[in-house]
Amino acid sequence: MKYKVIITDANHEVVYQGKPLDIPIKKDAITKKSIELFDDDEPCIIHQSYAVQKLINDFIQSFQKREVKNVLMRTIDYDISFINLKDLEDCYLTLEV
């Protein structure tokens, strides 16, 4: 299923709009996931790519294939700390199917 992700700030200005796999991810989150998946603390590009895919897929799947409209990020029952956007907890998430 293809999604479009829109993340807006507290003023409802768009800070990210695009494909889920293009969401900016913190480098340390990629390394942490790579260690978890591959026991690799210096992941190659293949391990990095898979770690990003796993982080994003697990996040998107947590919404159980439903549309999400302007949900305040801090109210989401999922660890969003891997996303690399300023003031993320004050942002709003929209997932369009």
Backbone as CSV, one residue per row, in Angstrom:
resi,resn,N_x,N_y,N_z,CA_x,CA_y,CA_z,C_x,C_y,C_z
1,MET,0.845,-1.170,0.000,0.000,0.000,0.000,0.895,1.239,0.000
2,LYS,0.575,2.171,-0.855,1.394,3.381,-0.956,0.791,4.490,-0.104
3,TYR,1.662,5.168,0.604,1.254,6.275,1.460,1.950,7.554,1.022
4,LYS,1.308,8.652,1.332,1.931,9.965,1.230,1.934,10.503,2.661
5,VAL,3.076,10.988,3.099,3.228,11.493,4.460,3.319,13.009,4.414
6,ILE,2.549,13.654,5.278,2.627,15.105,5.428,2.820,15.387,6.916
7,ILE,3.883,16.106,7.226,4.137,16.515,8.607,4.151,18.034,8.621
8,THR,3.312,18.595,9.482,3.231,20.051,9.598,3.647,20.463,11.004
9,ASP,4.153,21.692,11.118,4.575,22.189,12.428,3.372,22.727,13.200
10,ALA,3.631,23.312,14.359,2.568,23.829,15.219,1.730,24.903,14.536
11,ASN,2.321,25.592,13.557,1.593,26.619,12.797,0.965,26.052,11.528
12,HIS,0.993,24.747,11.406,0.445,24.018,10.249,1.165,24.337,8.946
13,GLU,2.451,24.707,9.066,3.317,24.869,7.891,3.935,23.500,7.594
14,VAL,3.970,23.109,6.345,4.512,21.803,5.966,6.025,21.773,6.193
15,VAL,6.480,20.798,6.988,7.915,20.608,7.210,8.420,19.368,6.481
16,TYR,7.504,18.455,6.144,7.852,17.305,5.315,6.613,16.866,4.553
17,GLN,6.824,16.572,3.281,5.762,16.009,2.455,6.418,15.086,1.440
18,GLY,5.987,13.847,1.415,6.576,12.918,0.458,6.351,11.471,0.832
19,LYS,7.208,10.629,0.289,7.131,9.191,0.522,7.651,8.858,1.916
20,PRO,7.078,7.824,2.535,7.549,7.433,3.866,9.050,7.163,3.934
21,LEU,9.606,6.487,2.938,11.034,6.143,2.990,11.957,7.340,2.852
22,ASP,11.408,8.503,2.508,12.223,9.712,2.393,12.177,10.585,3.647
23,ILE,11.435,10.148,4.663,11.392,10.887,5.930,12.817,10.950,6.487
24,PRO,13.266,12.128,6.936,14.627,12.212,7.487,14.752,11.400,8.781
25,ILE,15.776,10.551,8.808,16.016,9.660,9.946,17.354,10.020,10.591
26,LYS,17.378,10.013,11.915,18.617,10.290,12.642,19.628,9.170,12.407
27,LYS,20.870,9.565,12.187,21.943,8.599,11.912,22.109,7.606,13.060
28,ASP,22.015,8.089,14.301,22.178,7.175,15.431,21.041,6.157,15.510
29,ALA,19.861,6.522,15.025,18.742,5.577,14.997,18.992,4.482,13.963
30,ILE,19.596,4.863,12.847,19.943,3.882,11.812,20.989,2.906,12.352
31,THR,21.995,3.447,13.034,23.042,2.599,13.610,22.457,1.666,14.671
32,LYS,21.597,2.207,15.527,20.980,1.395,16.580,20.165,0.252,15.975
33,LYS,19.392,0.550,14.942,18.574,-0.475,14.290,19.459,-1.500,13.589
34,SER,20.563,-1.043,13.004,21.500,-1.944,12.340,22.146,-2.903,13.340
35,ILE,22.462,-2.400,14.510,23.007,-3.264,15.565,21.962,-4.303,15.964
36,GLU,20.723,-3.853,16.129,19.629,-4.749,16.504,19.410,-5.844,15.447
37,LEU,19.451,-5.456,14.184,19.159,-6.394,13.097,20.350,-7.253,12.687
38,PHE,21.537,-6.631,12.643,22.698,-7.297,12.050,23.918,-7.374,12.961
39,ASP,23.800,-6.841,14.183,24.949,-6.742,15.084,26.099,-6.001,14.395
40,ASP,25.731,-4.901,13.730,26.675,-4.136,12.902,26.649,-2.673,13.341
41,ASP,27.699,-2.231,14.054,27.727,-0.847,14.531,28.342,0.123,13.524
42,GLU,28.815,-0.387,12.409,29.291,0.447,11.301,28.647,-0.081,10.017
43,PRO,27.342,0.164,9.878,26.604,-0.479,8.786,27.004,0.017,7.395
44,CYS,27.068,-0.937,6.472,27.279,-0.597,5.067,25.979,0.011,4.529
45,ILE,26.000,0.484,3.324,24.830,1.140,2.747,23.636,0.186,2.659
46,ILE,23.900,-1.087,2.423,22.808,-2.067,2.348,22.147,-2.219,3.713
47,HIS,22.939,-2.340,4.763,22.383,-2.450,6.111,21.693,-1.152,6.520
48,GLN,22.273,-0.014,6.155,21.635,1.273,6.451,20.267,1.362,5.779
49,SER,20.216,1.008,4.514,18.958,1.082,3.758,17.898,0.173,4.360
50,TYR,18.304,-1.033,4.734,17.352,-1.966,5.326,16.883,-1.462,6.692
51,ALA,17.789,-0.898,7.478,17.427,-0.365,8.791,16.414,0.770,8.650
52,VAL,16.629,1.668,7.689,15.677,2.762,7.442,14.329,2.185,7.033
53,GLN,14.351,1.236,6.120,13.106,0.619,5.655,12.355,-0.023,6.818
54,LYS,13.066,-0.707,7.686,12.442,-1.361,8.836,11.858,-0.329,9.804
55,LEU,12.605,0.739,10.098,12.100,1.793,10.984,10.806,2.393,10.438
56,ILE,10.819,2.741,9.155,9.655,3.384,8.543,8.483,2.416,8.423
57,ASN,8.736,1.204,7.947,7.645,0.238,7.785,6.960,-0.071,9.106
58,ASP,7.733,-0.258,10.162,7.142,-0.530,11.475,6.301,0.654,11.947
59,PHE,6.792,1.865,11.717,6.053,3.073,12.098,4.737,3.164,11.329
60,ILE,4.788,3.019,10.018,3.583,3.125,9.186,2.593,2.011,9.529
61,GLN,3.087,0.804,9.725,2.208,-0.318,10.050,1.535,-0.160,11.406
62,SER,2.089,0.669,12.271,1.467,0.890,13.577,0.108,1.579,13.453
63,PHE,-0.165,2.141,12.291,-1.457,2.805,12.066,-2.486,1.869,11.440
64,GLN,-2.151,0.614,11.261,-3.055,-0.435,10.810,-3.802,-0.082,9.527
65,LYS,-3.079,0.442,8.557,-3.591,0.701,7.209,-4.797,1.638,7.173
66,ARG,-4.851,2.573,8.102,-5.944,3.547,8.064,-5.378,4.931,7.775
67,GLU,-6.239,5.796,7.268,-5.802,7.174,7.032,-5.667,7.894,8.364
68,VAL,-4.705,8.780,8.416,-4.441,9.566,9.618,-4.476,11.024,9.191
69,LYS,-5.229,11.850,9.915,-5.357,13.270,9.560,-4.988,14.154,10.741
70,ASN,-3.943,14.938,10.579,-3.536,15.951,11.558,-3.490,15.439,12.995
71,VAL,-2.786,14.344,13.187,-2.622,13.773,14.525,-1.373,14.387,15.151
72,LEU,-1.527,14.930,16.341,-0.400,15.517,17.064,0.611,14.412,17.371
73,MET,1.841,14.617,16.932,2.866,13.571,17.030,3.081,13.086,18.462
74,ARG,3.000,13.965,19.438,3.269,13.530,20.818,2.181,12.604,21.358
75,THR,1.029,12.549,20.674,-0.054,11.671,21.119,0.011,10.288,20.475
76,ILE,0.940,10.105,19.556,1.070,8.817,18.876,1.727,7.818,19.819
77,ASP,1.120,6.658,19.934,1.624,5.614,20.824,2.696,4.799,20.102
78,TYR,3.801,5.477,19.777,4.916,4.855,19.059,6.136,5.741,19.276
79,ASP,7.295,5.124,19.377,8.533,5.890,19.573,8.926,6.578,18.265
80,ILE,8.760,7.898,18.213,9.050,8.675,17.001,10.418,9.347,17.069
81,SER,11.210,9.002,18.057,12.492,9.685,18.261,13.487,9.458,17.123
82,PHE,13.227,8.491,16.257,14.132,8.225,15.134,13.980,9.239,14.005
83,ILE,12.887,9.992,13.994,12.632,10.965,12.928,13.423,12.239,13.214
84,ASN,14.118,12.728,12.211,15.009,13.876,12.363,14.339,15.162,11.872
85,LEU,13.387,15.650,12.649,12.728,16.926,12.362,12.662,17.741,13.646
86,LYS,12.839,19.034,13.517,12.846,19.950,14.657,11.460,20.000,15.307
87,ASP,11.442,20.015,16.636,10.209,20.121,17.423,9.152,19.114,16.977
88,LEU,9.575,17.892,16.742,8.704,16.860,16.188,7.460,16.613,17.028
89,GLU,7.595,16.639,18.333,6.447,16.336,19.185,5.330,17.368,19.060
90,ASP,5.656,18.566,18.576,4.645,19.604,18.375,4.118,19.624,16.943
91,CYS,4.554,18.666,16.139,4.119,18.586,14.741,2.884,17.699,14.615
92,TYR,2.274,17.767,13.455,1.078,16.989,13.149,1.362,16.061,11.977
93,LEU,0.827,14.855,12.061,1.046,13.840,11.035,-0.235,13.575,10.260
94,THR,-0.099,13.522,8.945,-1.173,13.071,8.073,-0.602,11.974,7.184
95,LEU,-1.317,10.850,7.116,-0.975,9.758,6.203,-2.124,9.619,5.226
96,GLU,-1.815,9.764,3.961,-2.831,9.581,2.933,-2.562,8.263,2.231
97,VAL,-3.595,7.458,2.106,-3.480,6.156,1.447,-3.727,6.336,-0.036
